[in-house]
Amino acid sequence: MNEREPNLPTPELLSRRRFIGLGAAALALPLLSRIPAFARTEPLPPDRALAFFNTHTRESLSIEYCRAGCLVPDSLDKINHILRDHRTGEAKDIDVRLIDLLHTLSEKTCAGRAFHVISGYRSPETNSGLRANGSGVAARSLHLVGKAVDVRVPGLALRDLYKAAVALKSGGVGIYPASDFVHVDIGRVRTW
């Protein structure tokens, strides 16, 4: 006799399961593309540079931080320094994903003009002080871990900078017209 094992699926059942699985995957792709980790983005160029002007310390920096696809540690240290907490002088490693996000934003909006930095890294003391003054500062701000920056670009309308950052769908973006800056972070995608 040519009987089948009772627990083995038939070829027709396997084919149906495969069809359903592929269909479910196809339906999930548009939803997954809204999650930053799954979003299709343009590849970053192998050479990347940024320019900053710290509005509090009056320091400027124009630097290539990635050369031939390799990060330049000395350049990253200089970026950490210019984005330090200007109140305490404390610096922290700025997440490279935030630096790359700023590079992409620069390419889309300001063609290499310097980002004027209002706030980069924020020490716990500074963050607590700003919260105590009722500045609308989050207790667990991404500034505390080098994953957020507040910037503006002279000559570029704040609303245009905001719209360009939102269009990247790479994290949180907030606009503060009264204080003349846009907040950009690499947390979950959200706007305010």
Secondary structure in CASP SS format (residue, H / E / C, confidence):
PFRMAT SS
TARGET T0000
AUTHOR 0000-0000-0000
METHOD secondary structure of the structure
MODEL  1
M C 1.00
N C 1.00
E C 1.00
R C 1.00
E C 1.00
P C 1.00
N C 1.00
L C 1.00
P C 1.00
T C 1.00
P H 1.00
E H 1.00
L H 1.00
L H 1.00
S H 1.00
R H 1.00
R H 1.00
R H 1.00
F H 1.00
I H 1.00
G H 1.00
L H 1.00
G H 1.00
A H 1.00
A H 1.00
A H 1.00
L H 1.00
A H 1.00
L H 1.00
P H 1.00
L H 1.00
L H 1.00
S C 1.00
R C 1.00
I C 1.00
P C 1.00
A C 1.00
F C 1.00
A C 1.00
R C 1.00
T C 1.00
E C 1.00
P C 1.00
L C 1.00
P C 1.00
P C 1.00
D C 1.00
R E 1.00
A E 1.00
L E 1.00
A E 1.00
F E 1.00
F E 1.00
N E 1.00
T C 1.00
H C 1.00
T C 1.00
R C 1.00
E C 1.00
S E 1.00
L E 1.00
S E 1.00
I E 1.00
E E 1.00
Y E 1.00
C E 1.00
R E 1.00
A C 1.00
G C 1.00
C E 1.00
L E 1.00
V C 1.00
P H 1.00
D H 1.00
S H 1.00
L H 1.00
D H 1.00
K H 1.00
I H 1.00
N H 1.00
H H 1.00
I H 1.00
L C 1.00
R C 1.00
D C 1.00
H C 1.00
R C 1.00
T C 1.00
G C 1.00
E C 1.00
A C 1.00
K C 1.00
D C 1.00
I C 1.00
D C 1.00
V H 1.00
R H 1.00
L H 1.00
I H 1.00
D H 1.00
L H 1.00
L H 1.00
H H 1.00
T H 1.00
L H 1.00
S H 1.00
E H 1.00
K H 1.00
T H 1.00
C C 1.00
A C 1.00
G C 1.00
R C 1.00
A C 1.00
F E 1.00
H E 1.00
V E 1.00
I E 1.00
S E 1.00
G C 1.00
Y C 1.00
R C 1.00
S C 1.00
P H 1.00
E H 1.00
T H 1.00
N H 1.00
S H 1.00
G H 1.00
L H 1.00
R H 1.00
A H 1.00
N C 1.00
G C 1.00
S C 1.00
G C 1.00
V C 1.00
A C 1.00
A C 1.00
R C 1.00
S C 1.00
L H 1.00
H H 1.00
L H 1.00
V H 1.00
G C 1.00
K C 1.00
A E 1.00
V E 1.00
D E 1.00
V E 1.00
R E 1.00
V C 1.00
P C 1.00
G C 1.00
L C 1.00
A C 1.00
L H 1.00
R H 1.00
D H 1.00
L H 1.00
Y H 1.00
K H 1.00
A H 1.00
A H 1.00
V H 1.00
A H 1.00
L H 1.00
K C 1.00
S C 1.00
G C 1.00
G E 1.00
V E 1.00
G E 1.00
I E 1.00
Y E 1.00
P C 1.00
A C 1.00
S C 1.00
D C 1.00
F E 1.00
V E 1.00
H E 1.00
V E 1.00
D E 1.00
I C 1.00
G C 1.00
R C 1.00
V C 1.00
R E 1.00
T E 1.00
W C 1.00
END
